[in-house]
Amino acid sequence: MTDAPTSPLAALHLLVSMLGEGEIAAPGASFYDRLAEAVCRLGAMRRAAVYLSDDVHRRVWAAGSHGIDLELLATDGPVQAIPLALRALAQDEVIEVADAAVTTELPCGEVQRLALTDITCIPVSAGGSHYGVVLAERGLTGGDADRPLDDAERDGLWTLGKVCALAASARAATRQQERARNLGDRLDLARDVHERVIQRLFGVTLALGARGDLTAPQRERCATELQQATEELRLTIQRPPGRGTARDHDVDTTLRAELARLAAEHADIGFSVAWPDDLALPVALDPLAQTVVAEAVRNARKHARPTAIAITVEPEQDAIAIDVVNDGVGPDAPAGAGVGLRLAAFEALEFGAAVDFGRLPPDRWHVRLVVPLPPS
């Protein structure tokens, strides 16, 4: 503890030290234990507890403490049960209560169980976001028992609350980035399995499901495909994580060039492209558009019997819409979509884009990608 008021410089040093020591991603409550310890050390408090709130799950819990065993604190309170914390957050100020007022602000049972003599509620908020509060006790005795916080002490504790909020938000951002990287790795794995393994197995399934006996070359081809699928699966599983999602891969072509290639590859049907020359697709979204269009065309040739595939690229308010329509869907065709399109739709969400697909009566199937234009 210290008797000196907390200065903004001391609070800044606290934040820098906590961010620099690499403990933002530390598991458990140790991170918030350190926040509680810092409040006690820099704010002249005897003991403190950090309470966090979760607006999504409507939950409040004690995340860390100093000077008191965390297990003694109620898991779901008492923050959500008292107006003191709500007032501190709404008014964005430090509120102090002492003596008899403590039992009116906190549940009487908690006051007696924890032997509280006073309580200081510090809002943990920044940038309009409320993360929780720090409940601290000075535990003053003798002639100082009735001394309230002065303006300098109150401002120092308020600054500490801001530091706690910044540290908590930084920790949350770090964990969110880690979850995003993990999700990217999972998308990469799913796409590789779909494009390399499933495609080979699909061809083998068609061959084995054909009428009549397989010839010797056909059996040899099936065995080769199965061997290659097994090898592709082994290499995919052994691939180190962190390679990034498909959108991060180097792309050595453009959507216009890819459409020209697809038109030549599918010259046996009516393959048409309508794309105004003066309409440019954002460079960052070109790989996503290539993925969606290629998957739509591949599905059309694999699962339908089209006589024509029409691709349209046109402006739509503050976005660009890309439509891929084929006319080879019969009345008995399934209404769902394959794994590739679902992966592409999920990936599009990370760009603020959207993928829509479905049947267009009587015999057409469409895939539509809408990508946002950058602000002018």
Helices and strands as residue ranges (DSSP letters): H 8-20, H 30-43, E 47-54, E 59-66, G 70-72, G 79-81, H 83-91, E 95-98, H 100-105, H 108-114, E 118-126, E 129-137, G 142-144, H 151-192, I 193-198, H 199-209, H 216-238, G 246-248, H 255-265, E 270-274, G 283-285, H 286-303, E 308-316, E 319-326, H 339-349, E 354-360, E 364-372
